[in-house]
Amino acid sequence: MAQNDYETVDAVLVGAGIMSATLAVLLKELDPTLKLEVIELMESGAIESSNPWNNAGTGHAGLCELNYTPQAADGSIDIEKSVTINTQFEESKQFWAYLVEKGTFGSPKSFITPVPHLSFVRGQEGIDFLKTRFKALTRHHAFADMEYTEDRATMAKWMPLMLPGRDPKEAIAATRVMAGTDVNFGTLTKHLLDHLGTQSNAKVKCSQKVTGLKRNEQGWRVNIKDLQSGGNRTIQAKFVFLGAGGAALPLLQMSGIPEGKGFGGFPVSGQWLRCDNPDVVKQHEAKVYSQAEVGSPPMSVPHLDTRVVDGKKSLLFGPYAGFSTKFLRHGSVLDLPLSIRPGNIGPMLAVARDNFDLTRYLIKEVMQSDEKRLNTLRGFYPQVKAEDWRLEMAGQRVQIIKKDAKHGGILQFGTELVAAQDGTIAALLGASPGASVTVSIMLDLIRRCFPKQVESEQWRSKLNEIFPAMAKVLASDAERYREVQARSDELLQLNEPVMA
């Protein structure tokens, strides 16, 4: 290839995780003629945050996560975030169901499993909160099937591992939704990439590193290094998506777009206690979320989870936070210092000033002993035996730091889509509940970056075929919600008997 000859594509997607894989398949469904390439730094896709052992696998639907329903000073509960996440997860399910129905996507049992979602609280204050939350949520059709109990015999049936050995005088309560799920986002990502591989004009290339991003009249010139051969190549792309997890921030900074200025990242590593002992695992078939300690960040919400990975059940408890300056689990310790720019140093210093509680929490987490970790687990599982559990590293998360007029900078727990005004490049920053609502995030990206195409008859027709009802309709129309959910559940084989 001559020095000034570049391969030209419609889209380059950086990162072969759940985000890029979802966007790539969506774009090819909307326009099969699009030429696109997915570029991955590692030797295969779904190695970082999408790997099933690097995340909790919760199909986040707002059913059990107490931090999604904040309580106001007057005692009222705000359910808006839970409703949003719930209906967005239903959008994800519609997309997966569509692909399953096409017959080229494999069995849904390989990536999604029915697992009840429970919320569990201790103490009268927690009970009062849970009861108020239950009443607020069950007024909305998305949560109409939620159950509430303070009866220990009922809880012993819902979560038999968690009652024996507990102080009989301890005040406890729980809610349960049977329609919860466990999702193997690693397998789901691989299905998406395999599906993409069957399409014409679609490539997935691994061991590839983006070394340059330069804007021009045709879009973006992307310089890429092959980490195996050492060779370099250049692609001319009309559109670029930076969906590389924690590495998206340095790539966004590399692009130089004004919309990306002022963003910083705060990396947090995670750890789990994992149990594979079948005698223990069979006694707990649920995802049970509780409340974070006072002063702890939302990401510290403790939960005891059934995981189903490659057909085998395990239990995970955590997360226990740690700190590393890496932006990826397999990244460099220089990631954080190299991300500091004149435009984001102010917001980063403001966040450091205003988040001493988080700093203390991380120091406490890093310094705690194995016995202290087990003591936290005992709050859920009083008869825990140390020999049944081992500590495992989870994925690396980079929380968003952004400019704020009032505080100078804020630390944001969640996800944020940053797109150039002309729609030629976009980046996804942040973490949970990202994977569960990936489809909704990518739909937002498509609307922002491909506005003319979305208005075309071809794209509108295809979107209506894939998504019988979008999230806003699902949030307001109870009958439509039940119809769409029932269809997705049938196609995804979620109607079969839930775990005992």
Secondary structure as UniProt FT lines:
FT   TURN            3..4
FT   STRAND          7..14
FT   HELIX           18..30
FT   TURN            32..33
FT   STRAND          36..39
FT   TURN            49..50
FT   HELIX           52..54
FT   HELIX           66..68
FT   TURN            73..74
FT   HELIX           80..102
FT   HELIX           108..110
FT   STRAND          112..114
FT   STRAND          117..122
FT   HELIX           124..137
FT   TURN            138..139
FT   HELIX           141..143
FT   TURN            144..145
FT   STRAND          147..149
FT   HELIX           152..158
FT   TURN            160..161
FT   TURN            164..165
FT   TURN            168..169
FT   STRAND          172..177
FT   TURN            178..179
FT   STRAND          181..183
FT   HELIX           185..197
FT   TURN            200..201
FT   STRAND          202..205
FT   STRAND          208..216
FT   TURN            217..218
FT   STRAND          219..226
FT   TURN            227..229
FT   STRAND          232..242
FT   HELIX           245..247
FT   HELIX           248..255
FT   HELIX           258..260
FT   TURN            261..262
FT   STRAND          264..275
FT   HELIX           278..281
FT   TURN            282..283
FT   STRAND          287..289
FT   TURN            294..295
FT   HELIX           298..300
FT   STRAND          303..309
FT   TURN            310..311
FT   STRAND          312..322
FT   TURN            329..330
FT   TURN            333..334
FT   HELIX           335..338
FT   TURN            342..344
FT   HELIX           345..354
FT   HELIX           356..367
FT   HELIX           370..378
FT   TURN            379..380
FT   TURN            382..383
FT   HELIX           386..388
FT   STRAND          390..393
FT   STRAND          397..404
FT   TURN            405..407
FT   STRAND          408..412
FT   STRAND          415..419
FT   TURN            421..422
FT   STRAND          425..430
FT   TURN            432..433
FT   HELIX           434..437
FT   HELIX           438..449
FT   HELIX           451..454
FT   HELIX           457..466
FT   HELIX           471..476
FT   HELIX           478..491
FT   TURN            492..493
//
